[in-house]
Amino acid sequence: MVMSDYAHRPESAFVMPQIRQVPFNEPIRWLGEGWGDLRRVPLASVAYGVCFAVGGWAMAWVFSDAYPLFVVLLMGFLILGPALAMGTYDLSRRLERGETPRFRDTVTAWRPNLANIGILAAALGVLFLLWARASMMAFALFFDTGALPTFADILRAIFAFEQPKFAVIYLGVAGLFGALAYVVSVIALPMMLDRKVDAVNAALASMAACARNPAAMLVWAGCIVSLIVGSLFAGYVGLVVVMPWLGHASWHAYRGLTAKPDAAG
């Protein structure tokens, strides 16, 4: 077997990385380090942020008359976000190596481990489709008007508790899908960028990190959701900064939660 063949194959004997235990407030440090990376490569980082913002504006425009579908897509934004942020992980990885990365250097960061990154991204995509189906079923079950509910109808049903059963079921199902996507991907995608790891083992490592650090990972999830939702309600402009910031911070979360291959023995 030639070296070029080996370079494109996952490691045959993957060793689960050592998962570190971190304090509950460690996500604050990750955000700080992520902000530092953003400041070091502002143009490349903001270029990714602009892509996210344009995507948000496009969704809002296309689904301006179908807000329930828009709400479903927003959840998809949270589910698929880790896969869409691969370029920002690579920017941070290159900075860590002492390089001066450019945007064009990172747009194909996924290629060395394409198959496995694609498998996990596809799994997240399936999860999003299941969420979309469950969401549409909830709308049909609780809003029997013959048409999709308006955005105002959904807000009243949830926050004014006009339909408590809908609020409980809808938020519960959304939380379930969001939590599942988060647990299996929070460090899996940065790991697959950093090492030749298959999708299953990367997801297992991600689950192990969440199991060993439940408090820190809950805080980290809260930071992610708060920053993204705040940016969306601010007219998507905030995504220009928030998405690359979270991408850089996610790389540092991966580094903080796992030992490097040479340190793991």
PyRosetta script that sets phi, psi and omega in degrees:
from pyrosetta import init, pose_from_sequence

init()
pose = pose_from_sequence("MVMSDYAHRPESAFVMPQIRQVPFNEPIRWLGEGWGDLRRVPLASVAYGVCFAVGGWAMAWVFSDAYPLFVVLLMGFLILGPALAMGTYDLSRRLERGETPRFRDTVTAWRPNLANIGILAAALGVLFLLWARASMMAFALFFDTGALPTFADILRAIFAFEQPKFAVIYLGVAGLFGALAYVVSVIALPMMLDRKVDAVNAALASMAACARNPAAMLVWAGCIVSLIVGSLFAGYVGLVVVMPWLGHASWHAYRGLTAKPDAAG")
pose.set_psi(1, 126.2)
pose.set_omega(1, -178.6)
pose.set_phi(2, -80.6)
pose.set_psi(2, 162.6)
pose.set_omega(2, -176.6)
pose.set_phi(3, -64.3)
pose.set_psi(3, -33.2)
pose.set_omega(3, -179.5)
pose.set_phi(4, -64.4)
pose.set_psi(4, -32.2)
pose.set_omega(4, 176.1)
pose.set_phi(5, -67.6)
pose.set_psi(5, -43.0)
pose.set_omega(5, -177.6)
pose.set_phi(6, -64.6)
pose.set_psi(6, -35.3)
pose.set_omega(6, -175.0)
pose.set_phi(7, -63.9)
pose.set_psi(7, -21.1)
pose.set_omega(7, -177.0)
pose.set_phi(8, -106.1)
pose.set_psi(8, 10.3)
pose.set_omega(8, 178.9)
pose.set_phi(9, -111.1)
pose.set_psi(9, 144.3)
pose.set_omega(9, 174.1)
pose.set_phi(10, -64.1)
pose.set_psi(10, 158.0)
pose.set_omega(10, 177.5)
pose.set_phi(11, -61.9)
pose.set_psi(11, 130.0)
pose.set_omega(11, -176.3)
pose.set_phi(12, -73.3)
pose.set_psi(12, -29.0)
pose.set_omega(12, -179.1)
pose.set_phi(13, -119.9)
pose.set_psi(13, 75.7)
pose.set_omega(13, -178.2)
pose.set_phi(14, -72.7)
pose.set_psi(14, 133.0)
pose.set_omega(14, 176.1)
pose.set_phi(15, -107.7)
pose.set_psi(15, 123.1)
pose.set_omega(15, -179.6)
pose.set_phi(16, -57.4)
pose.set_psi(16, 127.2)
pose.set_omega(16, -178.7)
pose.set_phi(17, -66.0)
pose.set_psi(17, 152.3)
pose.set_omega(17, 175.2)
pose.set_phi(18, -66.7)
pose.set_psi(18, 125.7)
pose.set_omega(18, 179.0)
pose.set_phi(19, -93.7)
pose.set_psi(19, 121.8)
pose.set_omega(19, -179.9)
pose.set_phi(20, -81.8)
pose.set_psi(20, 152.0)
pose.set_omega(20, 171.7)
pose.set_phi(21, -96.7)
pose.set_psi(21, 128.8)
pose.set_omega(21, -175.7)
pose.set_phi(22, -124.3)
pose.set_psi(22, 155.5)
pose.set_omega(22, 177.9)
pose.set_phi(23, -68.5)
pose.set_psi(23, 160.8)
pose.set_omega(23, -174.2)
pose.set_phi(24, -63.4)
pose.set_psi(24, -26.4)
pose.set_omega(24, -177.6)
pose.set_phi(25, -94.2)
pose.set_psi(25, 12.0)
pose.set_omega(25, 179.7)
pose.set_phi(26, -59.8)
pose.set_psi(26, -32.8)
pose.set_omega(26, 177.4)
pose.set_phi(27, -55.2)
pose.set_psi(27, -26.9)
pose.set_omega(27, 177.2)
pose.set_phi(28, -64.2)
pose.set_psi(28, -39.1)
pose.set_omega(28, 177.3)
pose.set_phi(29, -66.8)
pose.set_psi(29, -41.0)
pose.set_omega(29, 178.6)
pose.set_phi(30, -60.0)
pose.set_psi(30, -42.4)
pose.set_omega(30, 178.4)
pose.set_phi(31, -63.5)
pose.set_psi(31, -39.8)
pose.set_omega(31, 178.4)
pose.set_phi(32, -63.5)
pose.set_psi(32, -43.2)
pose.set_omega(32, 179.0)
pose.set_phi(33, -68.5)
pose.set_psi(33, -36.9)
pose.set_omega(33, 176.8)
pose.set_phi(34, -63.7)
pose.set_psi(34, -40.1)
pose.set_omega(34, 177.4)
pose.set_phi(35, -64.0)
pose.set_psi(35, -37.6)
pose.set_omega(35, 177.1)
pose.set_phi(36, -62.3)
pose.set_psi(36, -41.0)
pose.set_omega(36, 177.4)
pose.set_phi(37, -64.4)
pose.set_psi(37, -41.4)
pose.set_omega(37, 179.7)
pose.set_phi(38, -60.3)
pose.set_psi(38, -39.5)
pose.set_omega(38, 179.9)
pose.set_phi(39, -70.1)
pose.set_psi(39, -28.7)
pose.set_omega(39, -179.4)
pose.set_phi(40, -77.2)
pose.set_psi(40, -32.0)
pose.set_omega(40, 177.9)
pose.set_phi(41, -129.9)
pose.set_psi(41, 65.5)
pose.set_omega(41, -173.4)
pose.set_phi(42, -65.0)
pose.set_psi(42, -39.9)
pose.set_omega(42, -175.6)
pose.set_phi(43, -67.1)
pose.set_psi(43, -47.8)
pose.set_omega(43, 179.5)
pose.set_phi(44, -64.5)
pose.set_psi(44, -40.1)
pose.set_omega(44, -179.6)
pose.set_phi(45, -64.9)
pose.set_psi(45, -47.8)
pose.set_omega(45, -178.6)
pose.set_phi(46, -65.9)
pose.set_psi(46, -29.7)
pose.set_omega(46, 176.8)
pose.set_phi(47, -59.3)
pose.set_psi(47, -42.5)
pose.set_omega(47, 175.5)
pose.set_phi(48, -66.6)
pose.set_psi(48, -40.2)
pose.set_omega(48, 178.5)
pose.set_phi(49, -60.7)
pose.set_psi(49, -38.8)
pose.set_omega(49, 177.8)
pose.set_phi(50, -62.7)
pose.set_psi(50, -39.0)
pose.set_omega(50, 177.7)
pose.set_phi(51, -60.0)
pose.set_psi(51, -44.1)
pose.set_omega(51, 177.7)
pose.set_phi(52, -63.8)
pose.set_psi(52, -44.5)
pose.set_omega(52, -178.4)
pose.set_phi(53, -63.6)
pose.set_psi(53, -43.2)
pose.set_omega(53, 178.1)
pose.set_phi(54, -62.1)
pose.set_psi(54, -39.6)
pose.set_omega(54, 176.1)
pose.set_phi(55, -61.2)
pose.set_psi(55, -41.4)
pose.set_omega(55, 177.7)
pose.set_phi(56, -64.5)
pose.set_psi(56, -44.5)
pose.set_omega(56, 178.0)
pose.set_phi(57, -62.4)
pose.set_psi(57, -40.2)
pose.set_omega(57, -179.7)
pose.set_phi(58, -63.6)
pose.set_psi(58, -43.2)
pose.set_omega(58, 177.8)
pose.set_phi(59, -61.6)
pose.set_psi(59, -43.9)
pose.set_omega(59, -179.3)
pose.set_phi(60, -62.4)
pose.set_psi(60, -37.8)
pose.set_omega(60, -178.9)
pose.set_phi(61, -72.4)
pose.set_psi(61, -45.9)
pose.set_omega(61, -177.2)
pose.set_phi(62, -64.8)
pose.set_psi(62, -38.5)
pose.set_omega(62, -175.4)
pose.set_phi(63, -107.4)
pose.set_psi(63, 28.3)
pose.set_omega(63, -179.1)
pose.set_phi(64, -62.5)
pose.set_psi(64, -26.3)
pose.set_omega(64, 179.3)
pose.set_phi(65, -102.7)
pose.set_psi(65, 8.1)
pose.set_omega(65, -179.3)
pose.set_phi(66, -141.4)
pose.set_psi(66, 66.4)
pose.set_omega(66, -174.3)
pose.set_phi(67, -60.1)
pose.set_psi(67, -32.8)
pose.set_omega(67, 176.3)
pose.set_phi(68, -58.8)
pose.set_psi(68, -39.8)
pose.set_omega(68, 176.3)
pose.set_phi(69, -65.9)
pose.set_psi(69, -35.7)
pose.set_omega(69, 178.1)
pose.set_phi(70, -63.6)
pose.set_psi(70, -42.7)
pose.set_omega(70, 178.2)
pose.set_phi(71, -61.4)
pose.set_psi(71, -40.5)
pose.set_omega(71, 177.5)
pose.set_phi(72, -61.2)
pose.set_psi(72, -42.9)
pose.set_omega(72, -179.2)
pose.set_phi(73, -67.4)
pose.set_psi(73, -31.6)
pose.set_omega(73, 177.0)
pose.set_phi(74, -62.5)
pose.set_psi(74, -39.9)
pose.set_omega(74, 176.5)
pose.set_phi(75, -64.8)
pose.set_psi(75, -37.5)
pose.set_omega(75, 175.9)
pose.set_phi(76, -62.2)
pose.set_psi(76, -32.6)
pose.set_omega(76, 176.4)
pose.set_phi(77, -59.2)
pose.set_psi(77, -43.2)
pose.set_omega(77, 179.5)
pose.set_phi(78, -70.7)
pose.set_psi(78, -38.5)
pose.set_omega(78, -177.8)
pose.set_phi(79, -69.4)
pose.set_psi(79, -44.2)
pose.set_omega(79, -174.3)
pose.set_phi(80, -90.2)
pose.set_psi(80, -9.1)
pose.set_omega(80, -176.9)
pose.set_phi(81, -50.4)
pose.set_psi(81, -45.7)
pose.set_omega(81, -179.1)
pose.set_phi(82, -57.6)
pose.set_psi(82, -38.2)
pose.set_omega(82, 179.9)
pose.set_phi(83, -71.4)
pose.set_psi(83, -30.7)
pose.set_omega(83, -177.9)
pose.set_phi(84, -79.0)
pose.set_psi(84, -10.7)
pose.set_omega(84, -175.0)
pose.set_phi(85, -100.5)
pose.set_psi(85, 16.4)
pose.set_omega(85, -176.2)
pose.set_phi(86, -56.3)
pose.set_psi(86, -38.9)
pose.set_omega(86, -178.1)
pose.set_phi(87, -62.3)
pose.set_psi(87, -37.4)
pose.set_omega(87, 179.8)
pose.set_phi(88, -71.9)
pose.set_psi(88, -32.4)
pose.set_omega(88, 173.9)
pose.set_phi(89, -60.9)
pose.set_psi(89, -42.6)
pose.set_omega(89, -177.1)
pose.set_phi(90, -68.0)
pose.set_psi(90, -35.0)
pose.set_omega(90, 175.0)
pose.set_phi(91, -57.9)
pose.set_psi(91, -47.1)
pose.set_omega(91, -179.9)
pose.set_phi(92, -66.4)
pose.set_psi(92, -38.1)
pose.set_omega(92, 178.8)
pose.set_phi(93, -62.5)
pose.set_psi(93, -42.2)
pose.set_omega(93, -179.8)
pose.set_phi(94, -68.3)
pose.set_psi(94, -38.5)
pose.set_omega(94, 175.4)
pose.set_phi(95, -61.4)
pose.set_psi(95, -40.9)
pose.set_omega(95, 178.8)
pose.set_phi(96, -59.8)
pose.set_psi(96, -32.5)
pose.set_omega(96, -179.9)
pose.set_phi(97, -83.5)
pose.set_psi(97, -0.5)
pose.set_omega(97, 179.9)
pose.set_phi(98, 86.8)
pose.set_psi(98, 11.9)
pose.set_omega(98, 179.7)
pose.set_phi(99, -85.8)
pose.set_psi(99, 170.0)
pose.set_omega(99, 172.6)
pose.set_phi(100, -116.1)
pose.set_psi(100, 86.1)
pose.set_omega(100, -171.5)
pose.set_phi(101, -74.0)
pose.set_psi(101, 153.1)
pose.set_omega(101, 173.9)
pose.set_phi(102, -118.9)
pose.set_psi(102, 160.5)
pose.set_omega(102, -178.6)
pose.set_phi(103, -54.3)
pose.set_psi(103, -47.1)
pose.set_omega(103, -175.2)
pose.set_phi(104, -67.2)
pose.set_psi(104, -20.0)
pose.set_omega(104, 178.2)
pose.set_phi(105, -72.3)
pose.set_psi(105, -19.3)
pose.set_omega(105, -169.4)
pose.set_phi(106, -113.6)
pose.set_psi(106, -5.6)
pose.set_omega(106, -174.6)
pose.set_phi(107, -69.1)
pose.set_psi(107, -19.1)
pose.set_omega(107, 176.6)
pose.set_phi(108, -116.4)
pose.set_psi(108, 35.3)
pose.set_omega(108, -177.3)
pose.set_phi(109, -60.3)
pose.set_psi(109, -25.2)
pose.set_omega(109, -174.9)
pose.set_phi(110, -79.0)
pose.set_psi(110, -10.8)
pose.set_omega(110, -170.4)
pose.set_phi(111, -62.3)
pose.set_psi(111, -40.6)
pose.set_omega(111, -178.6)
pose.set_phi(112, -61.2)
pose.set_psi(112, -25.8)
pose.set_omega(112, 179.4)
pose.set_phi(113, -129.3)
pose.set_psi(113, 42.1)
pose.set_omega(113, -171.4)
pose.set_phi(114, -56.0)
pose.set_psi(114, -47.9)
pose.set_omega(114, -173.6)
pose.set_phi(115, -60.1)
pose.set_psi(115, -46.8)
pose.set_omega(115, -175.9)
pose.set_phi(116, -74.5)
pose.set_psi(116, -37.9)
pose.set_omega(116, 174.6)
pose.set_phi(117, -62.8)
pose.set_psi(117, -39.8)
pose.set_omega(117, 177.9)
pose.set_phi(118, -63.3)
pose.set_psi(118, -37.8)
pose.set_omega(118, 178.9)
pose.set_phi(119, -62.3)
pose.set_psi(119, -47.2)
pose.set_omega(119, -179.1)
pose.set_phi(120, -68.5)
pose.set_psi(120, -39.3)
pose.set_omega(120, 177.2)
pose.set_phi(121, -62.0)
pose.set_psi(121, -39.9)
pose.set_omega(121, 178.0)
pose.set_phi(122, -65.8)
pose.set_psi(122, -39.0)
pose.set_omega(122, 177.5)
pose.set_phi(123, -62.6)
pose.set_psi(123, -40.6)
pose.set_omega(123, 176.2)
pose.set_phi(124, -65.6)
pose.set_psi(124, -35.7)
pose.set_omega(124, 176.6)
pose.set_phi(125, -64.1)
pose.set_psi(125, -42.0)
pose.set_omega(125, 176.4)
pose.set_phi(126, -62.7)
pose.set_psi(126, -41.0)
pose.set_omega(126, 177.7)
pose.set_phi(127, -60.2)
pose.set_psi(127, -40.6)
pose.set_omega(127, 177.4)
pose.set_phi(128, -64.0)
pose.set_psi(128, -42.2)
pose.set_omega(128, 179.4)
pose.set_phi(129, -63.9)
pose.set_psi(129, -38.8)
pose.set_omega(129, 176.2)
pose.set_phi(130, -63.8)
pose.set_psi(130, -41.2)
pose.set_omega(130, 176.7)
pose.set_phi(131, -61.7)
pose.set_psi(131, -43.5)
pose.set_omega(131, 179.8)
pose.set_phi(132, -60.8)
pose.set_psi(132, -42.4)
pose.set_omega(132, 179.0)
pose.set_phi(133, -64.7)
pose.set_psi(133, -45.6)
pose.set_omega(133, 179.2)
pose.set_phi(134, -62.6)
pose.set_psi(134, -38.0)
pose.set_omega(134, 179.9)
pose.set_phi(135, -65.3)
pose.set_psi(135, -45.0)
pose.set_omega(135, 178.8)
pose.set_phi(136, -63.2)
pose.set_psi(136, -36.9)
pose.set_omega(136, 177.5)
pose.set_phi(137, -64.6)
pose.set_psi(137, -39.4)
pose.set_omega(137, 178.6)
pose.set_phi(138, -65.4)
pose.set_psi(138, -41.2)
pose.set_omega(138, 177.9)
pose.set_phi(139, -61.6)
pose.set_psi(139, -44.8)
pose.set_omega(139, -178.3)
pose.set_phi(140, -66.2)
pose.set_psi(140, -33.8)
pose.set_omega(140, -176.7)
pose.set_phi(141, -74.9)
pose.set_psi(141, -39.3)
pose.set_omega(141, -172.7)
pose.set_phi(142, -103.0)
pose.set_psi(142, -16.0)
pose.set_omega(142, 177.6)
pose.set_phi(143, -119.8)
pose.set_psi(143, 89.3)
pose.set_omega(143, -174.5)
pose.set_phi(144, -94.1)
pose.set_psi(144, 43.9)
pose.set_omega(144, -177.9)
pose.set_phi(145, -89.5)
pose.set_psi(145, -4.2)
pose.set_omega(145, -177.4)
pose.set_phi(146, 87.2)
pose.set_psi(146, -4.8)
pose.set_omega(146, 179.0)
pose.set_phi(147, -140.3)
pose.set_psi(147, 162.5)
pose.set_omega(147, 177.7)
pose.set_phi(148, -65.2)
pose.set_psi(148, 141.8)
pose.set_omega(148, 178.1)
pose.set_phi(149, -66.5)
pose.set_psi(149, 155.0)
pose.set_omega(149, 175.9)
pose.set_phi(150, -79.3)
pose.set_psi(150, 168.4)
pose.set_omega(150, 177.0)
pose.set_phi(151, -60.8)
pose.set_psi(151, -38.5)
pose.set_omega(151, 178.6)
pose.set_phi(152, -64.2)
pose.set_psi(152, -38.3)
pose.set_omega(152, 177.6)
pose.set_phi(153, -60.4)
pose.set_psi(153, -43.3)
pose.set_omega(153, -178.7)
pose.set_phi(154, -66.4)
pose.set_psi(154, -43.1)
pose.set_omega(154, 179.4)
pose.set_phi(155, -62.8)
pose.set_psi(155, -42.4)
pose.set_omega(155, 179.2)
pose.set_phi(156, -65.5)
pose.set_psi(156, -40.6)
pose.set_omega(156, -178.9)
pose.set_phi(157, -63.0)
pose.set_psi(157, -35.7)
pose.set_omega(157, -176.2)
pose.set_phi(158, -88.7)
pose.set_psi(158, -54.2)
pose.set_omega(158, -170.6)
pose.set_phi(159, -88.3)
pose.set_psi(159, -29.5)
pose.set_omega(159, 174.4)
pose.set_phi(160, -90.2)
pose.set_psi(160, -4.0)
pose.set_omega(160, 177.2)
pose.set_phi(161, 57.3)
pose.set_psi(161, 36.4)
pose.set_omega(161, 176.8)
pose.set_phi(162, -69.1)
pose.set_psi(162, -28.6)
pose.set_omega(162, 175.5)
pose.set_phi(163, -128.7)
pose.set_psi(163, 83.2)
pose.set_omega(163, -174.3)
pose.set_phi(164, -59.7)
pose.set_psi(164, -37.2)
pose.set_omega(164, 179.6)
pose.set_phi(165, -63.9)
pose.set_psi(165, -43.4)
pose.set_omega(165, 178.1)
pose.set_phi(166, -61.7)
pose.set_psi(166, -44.7)
pose.set_omega(166, -178.1)
pose.set_phi(167, -59.7)
pose.set_psi(167, -46.4)
pose.set_omega(167, -177.8)
pose.set_phi(168, -65.9)
pose.set_psi(168, -47.3)
pose.set_omega(168, -177.3)
pose.set_phi(169, -67.7)
pose.set_psi(169, -45.7)
pose.set_omega(169, -176.2)
pose.set_phi(170, -64.7)
pose.set_psi(170, -48.0)
pose.set_omega(170, 179.6)
pose.set_phi(171, -67.2)
pose.set_psi(171, -35.7)
pose.set_omega(171, 178.6)
pose.set_phi(172, -64.5)
pose.set_psi(172, -45.5)
pose.set_omega(172, 179.4)
pose.set_phi(173, -66.7)
pose.set_psi(173, -42.0)
pose.set_omega(173, 177.9)
pose.set_phi(174, -60.6)
pose.set_psi(174, -43.5)
pose.set_omega(174, 178.6)
pose.set_phi(175, -63.3)
pose.set_psi(175, -38.2)
pose.set_omega(175, 179.9)
pose.set_phi(176, -63.9)
pose.set_psi(176, -49.2)
pose.set_omega(176, -180.0)
pose.set_phi(177, -65.4)
pose.set_psi(177, -42.5)
pose.set_omega(177, 179.6)
pose.set_phi(178, -63.0)
pose.set_psi(178, -42.6)
pose.set_omega(178, -179.7)
pose.set_phi(179, -65.2)
pose.set_psi(179, -41.1)
pose.set_omega(179, 179.9)
pose.set_phi(180, -63.1)
pose.set_psi(180, -45.3)
pose.set_omega(180, 178.8)
pose.set_phi(181, -62.2)
pose.set_psi(181, -41.2)
pose.set_omega(181, -178.6)
pose.set_phi(182, -64.8)
pose.set_psi(182, -47.7)
pose.set_omega(182, -174.6)
pose.set_phi(183, -63.4)
pose.set_psi(183, -39.2)
pose.set_omega(183, -175.7)
pose.set_phi(184, -85.1)
pose.set_psi(184, -12.3)
pose.set_omega(184, -173.0)
pose.set_phi(185, -123.5)
pose.set_psi(185, -7.3)
pose.set_omega(185, -168.7)
pose.set_phi(186, -57.7)
pose.set_psi(186, -38.2)
pose.set_omega(186, 173.1)
pose.set_phi(187, -119.8)
pose.set_psi(187, -1.6)
pose.set_omega(187, -174.7)
pose.set_phi(188, -65.2)
pose.set_psi(188, -45.8)
pose.set_omega(188, -176.4)
pose.set_phi(189, -69.9)
pose.set_psi(189, -44.1)
pose.set_omega(189, 172.4)
pose.set_phi(190, -59.2)
pose.set_psi(190, -35.8)
pose.set_omega(190, 179.3)
pose.set_phi(191, -64.9)
pose.set_psi(191, -42.1)
pose.set_omega(191, -179.5)
pose.set_phi(192, -70.1)
pose.set_psi(192, -24.2)
pose.set_omega(192, 172.9)
pose.set_phi(193, -72.8)
pose.set_psi(193, -35.8)
pose.set_omega(193, -173.6)
pose.set_phi(194, -84.9)
pose.set_psi(194, -31.9)
pose.set_omega(194, -175.7)
pose.set_phi(195, -134.3)
pose.set_psi(195, 157.2)
pose.set_omega(195, 175.8)
pose.set_phi(196, -82.9)
pose.set_psi(196, 80.4)
pose.set_omega(196, -175.6)
pose.set_phi(197, -115.0)
pose.set_psi(197, 141.3)
pose.set_omega(197, 176.6)
pose.set_phi(198, -78.2)
pose.set_psi(198, 164.6)
pose.set_omega(198, -173.0)
pose.set_phi(199, -63.5)
pose.set_psi(199, -39.3)
pose.set_omega(199, -177.0)
pose.set_phi(200, -65.6)
pose.set_psi(200, -49.0)
pose.set_omega(200, -179.1)
pose.set_phi(201, -66.5)
pose.set_psi(201, -34.9)
pose.set_omega(201, 176.8)
pose.set_phi(202, -64.9)
pose.set_psi(202, -41.7)
pose.set_omega(202, 177.8)
pose.set_phi(203, -65.4)
pose.set_psi(203, -39.0)
pose.set_omega(203, 178.1)
pose.set_phi(204, -64.5)
pose.set_psi(204, -39.8)
pose.set_omega(204, 177.2)
pose.set_phi(205, -63.9)
pose.set_psi(205, -39.2)
pose.set_omega(205, 177.8)
pose.set_phi(206, -63.1)
pose.set_psi(206, -43.2)
pose.set_omega(206, 177.7)
pose.set_phi(207, -63.9)
pose.set_psi(207, -38.7)
pose.set_omega(207, 179.0)
pose.set_phi(208, -64.7)
pose.set_psi(208, -38.8)
pose.set_omega(208, 178.2)
pose.set_phi(209, -62.9)
pose.set_psi(209, -40.9)
pose.set_omega(209, 178.7)
pose.set_phi(210, -68.3)
pose.set_psi(210, -38.5)
pose.set_omega(210, -178.9)
pose.set_phi(211, -67.7)
pose.set_psi(211, -35.7)
pose.set_omega(211, -178.1)
pose.set_phi(212, -81.7)
pose.set_psi(212, -23.6)
pose.set_omega(212, -176.5)
pose.set_phi(213, -129.5)
pose.set_psi(213, 59.4)
pose.set_omega(213, -175.0)
pose.set_phi(214, -60.4)
pose.set_psi(214, -40.4)
pose.set_omega(214, -177.4)
pose.set_phi(215, -67.4)
pose.set_psi(215, -48.7)
pose.set_omega(215, -179.5)
pose.set_phi(216, -62.6)
pose.set_psi(216, -39.0)
pose.set_omega(216, -177.7)
pose.set_phi(217, -73.1)
pose.set_psi(217, -29.7)
pose.set_omega(217, 172.9)
pose.set_phi(218, -67.1)
pose.set_psi(218, -42.1)
pose.set_omega(218, 177.2)
pose.set_phi(219, -62.7)
pose.set_psi(219, -42.2)
pose.set_omega(219, -179.8)
pose.set_phi(220, -64.4)
pose.set_psi(220, -42.1)
pose.set_omega(220, 176.7)
pose.set_phi(221, -61.5)
pose.set_psi(221, -42.0)
pose.set_omega(221, 178.4)
pose.set_phi(222, -62.3)
pose.set_psi(222, -39.6)
pose.set_omega(222, 177.4)
pose.set_phi(223, -62.6)
pose.set_psi(223, -45.1)
pose.set_omega(223, -178.4)
pose.set_phi(224, -62.1)
pose.set_psi(224, -50.9)
pose.set_omega(224, -177.4)
pose.set_phi(225, -63.5)
pose.set_psi(225, -44.2)
pose.set_omega(225, -177.7)
pose.set_phi(226, -61.7)
pose.set_psi(226, -45.6)
pose.set_omega(226, -178.1)
pose.set_phi(227, -67.8)
pose.set_psi(227, -41.4)
pose.set_omega(227, -178.9)
pose.set_phi(228, -69.7)
pose.set_psi(228, -47.4)
pose.set_omega(228, -179.3)
pose.set_phi(229, -62.6)
pose.set_psi(229, -41.4)
pose.set_omega(229, 177.2)
pose.set_phi(230, -59.8)
pose.set_psi(230, -40.0)
pose.set_omega(230, 178.7)
pose.set_phi(231, -66.8)
pose.set_psi(231, -39.2)
pose.set_omega(231, -179.9)
pose.set_phi(232, -65.2)
pose.set_psi(232, -43.0)
pose.set_omega(232, -179.6)
pose.set_phi(233, -74.7)
pose.set_psi(233, -13.1)
pose.set_omega(233, 176.5)
pose.set_phi(234, -90.6)
pose.set_psi(234, 14.3)
pose.set_omega(234, 176.7)
pose.set_phi(235, 87.5)
pose.set_psi(235, 20.8)
pose.set_omega(235, 174.2)
pose.set_phi(236, 74.8)
pose.set_psi(236, -12.3)
pose.set_omega(236, 180.0)
pose.set_phi(237, -60.9)
pose.set_psi(237, -38.1)
pose.set_omega(237, -179.2)
pose.set_phi(238, -61.5)
pose.set_psi(238, -23.2)
pose.set_omega(238, 179.8)
pose.set_phi(239, -62.6)
pose.set_psi(239, -25.8)
pose.set_omega(239, -179.5)
pose.set_phi(240, -58.1)
pose.set_psi(240, -35.6)
pose.set_omega(240, 179.7)
pose.set_phi(241, -101.4)
pose.set_psi(241, -41.3)
pose.set_omega(241, -172.0)
pose.set_phi(242, -65.8)
pose.set_psi(242, -43.9)
pose.set_omega(242, -175.8)
pose.set_phi(243, -65.6)
pose.set_psi(243, -47.9)
pose.set_omega(243, 175.6)
pose.set_phi(244, -65.4)
pose.set_psi(244, -34.1)
pose.set_omega(244, 177.0)
pose.set_phi(245, -59.7)
pose.set_psi(245, -47.8)
pose.set_omega(245, 179.0)
pose.set_phi(246, -66.2)
pose.set_psi(246, -34.9)
pose.set_omega(246, 177.2)
pose.set_phi(247, -63.1)
pose.set_psi(247, -46.6)
pose.set_omega(247, 176.8)
pose.set_phi(248, -61.7)
pose.set_psi(248, -44.4)
pose.set_omega(248, -179.3)
pose.set_phi(249, -64.0)
pose.set_psi(249, -34.0)
pose.set_omega(249, 179.0)
pose.set_phi(250, -65.3)
pose.set_psi(250, -34.8)
pose.set_omega(250, 175.1)
pose.set_phi(251, -62.6)
pose.set_psi(251, -42.9)
pose.set_omega(251, -179.9)
pose.set_phi(252, -70.7)
pose.set_psi(252, -28.9)
pose.set_omega(252, 173.4)
pose.set_phi(253, -63.5)
pose.set_psi(253, -45.6)
pose.set_omega(253, 176.9)
pose.set_phi(254, -59.3)
pose.set_psi(254, -46.8)
pose.set_omega(254, 180.0)
pose.set_phi(255, -64.3)
pose.set_psi(255, -38.8)
pose.set_omega(255, -178.3)
pose.set_phi(256, -71.7)
pose.set_psi(256, -26.3)
pose.set_omega(256, -175.9)
pose.set_phi(257, -92.9)
pose.set_psi(257, -15.7)
pose.set_omega(257, -177.2)
pose.set_phi(258, -128.1)
pose.set_psi(258, 149.5)
pose.set_omega(258, 173.2)
pose.set_phi(259, -80.2)
pose.set_psi(259, 145.8)
pose.set_omega(259, 176.5)
pose.set_phi(260, -64.4)
pose.set_psi(260, 154.0)
pose.set_omega(260, -176.7)
pose.set_phi(261, -52.1)
pose.set_psi(261, -41.9)
pose.set_omega(261, -178.3)
pose.set_phi(262, -72.7)
pose.set_psi(262, -21.8)
pose.set_omega(262, 179.8)
pose.set_phi(263, -88.7)
pose.set_psi(263, -17.4)
pose.set_omega(263, -176.7)
pose.set_phi(264, -83.8)
pose.set_psi(264, -6.1)
pose.set_omega(264, 178.8)
pose.set_phi(265, 94.3)
pose.dump_pdb("model.pdb")
